[in-house]
Amino acid sequence: MSGGTVKAAEIYAAQVDAVKEQLLRLHGGPQPDDSWGGAAASRFRYDPRRALDANLEAIASYVRSEDVVIDAGGGAGRVSLPMAFRCREVINVDSSEGMGEEFRESAAEAGITNARFVQSDWLEVEELQGDVIVTANVTYFVRDIVRFVSKLDEASRRRVVMNVWSVPPPNQRAPLFQLVYEEEQAEVPGYQQLLQVLWEMGILPDVQVQPGAFRAGEVPKTSEEAVHQATQGRWLSPKDQDRGRKLIEQHFQELYESGPEGFRPLWQPETQELLITWEKKGAA
Ligand SMILES: C[S@@+](CC[C@H](N)C(=O)[O-])C[C@H]1O[C@@H](n2cnc3c(N)ncnc32)[C@H](O)[C@@H]1O
C-alpha cells in the first residue's frame, strides 16, 4: 500500500466532519456516549440461524471452516454470528457497549460458543489477527479512513471484505431530514468516496453489486409502524421526536404508498449493497 498523502482521505474526513457539525448544531449537543446502544442496537439484531440471503452468501463464500473471522464494527452480529457456524472463531470488535450486549445475548440464545466481543475502537485494538476481516456499514462514520483501512489490511491473513449500501442508510432519510429540519442533510461518505480512497492507497479491490434489497421483507404493516420506523435512527434528536412524528403524519400521503403488503416508503431510494473486497498479497 502507498504510504503517501491520500487526498481523497481529506475529502472523506471533511464529509464526516460536516455531518457531525450539522447534527451538533441542529440537535443542540453532541451524540450520547453510546449512540449505538439501546433501541438502536436492538434494531441491528437478527437471528444468527436464519437462512443466509444472497448478500450474506457472498460473504460466506470467502469463509473457510478453519478461519478466524474478525468483524470490525460488527454491531449486534448481523453479519458475523451467522459466520460463526461456518468458521473456527468470530471476533467482533465494536466500540458500543449496547451493541456488545445484543451480540452476547444473541450468540448465547443461538447456542454459539465460538464468538467473542471486544469492546474497542477498531483504530485502538492491538495485536488481533484474523483470516478474513469483515466490516459492514461502518465506513460511513469513520473520519480517519486511511488508518481504518490500513488496520483492516494489516489484521488480515487472507482477505478483507467491506460492505456498503449504494445509498448509505443514514443518507436514505434525506427527504425526512429536509421536512423536519428545513435544510439539506449533510451526506455521509459512500462507495464513491471510499473507492477513491482505496485507489489512492494503492488497493485495487473487486467490487461486486449484490442482489438483495435493503431490509427486504420489512415493509411496515400499519401507518403507526411506518411513522415509528421513520423516526428511528440518529438523524432525529430526542427533543425533535414529537415534532418529527407529527410532520411525518401530516405528510403521510406523499411519503407512503399503501399496498397489500403494507406501507411502502416513497422517500426511501433504491439502493444496492456493494461488496468491496481484496485478497491479501501473497495469501495462500
Ligand atoms: C450501522 S452499525 C453496523 C453494525 C453491523 N456491522 C451491521 O452491519 O449490522 C455501525 C457499527 O459500527 C460501530 N463503529 C463505528 N465506528 C467504529 C470504530 N471506529 N471502531 C469500532 N466500531 C465502530 C458502531 O458502534 C456500530 O455498532
The ligand as a Gaussian input file, in Angstrom:
#p B3LYP/6-31G(d) Opt

LIG

0 1
 C      -24.510000       0.878000      11.358000
 S      -23.807000      -0.111000      12.609000
 C      -23.402000      -1.577000      11.673000
 C      -23.306000      -2.804000      12.515000
 C      -23.013000      -4.104000      11.748000
 N      -21.736000      -4.047000      11.077000
 C      -24.103000      -4.410000      10.750000
 O      -23.875000      -4.237000       9.537000
 O      -25.197000      -4.806000      11.183000
 C      -22.218000       0.657000      12.825000
 C      -21.424000      -0.004000      13.933000
 O      -20.074000       0.427000      13.804000
 C      -19.538000       0.640000      15.096000
 N      -18.390000       1.529000      14.916000
 C      -18.362000       2.740000      14.304000
 N      -17.111000       3.226000      14.276000
 C      -16.319000       2.296000      14.879000
 C      -14.929000       2.199000      15.157000
 N      -14.104000       3.190000      14.815000
 N      -14.472000       1.103000      15.786000
 C      -15.306000       0.103000      16.156000
 N      -16.632000       0.140000      15.922000
 C      -17.136000       1.215000      15.289000
 C      -20.704000       1.189000      15.895000
 O      -20.504000       1.038000      17.285000
 C      -21.854000       0.347000      15.351000
 O      -22.032000      -0.819000      16.092000

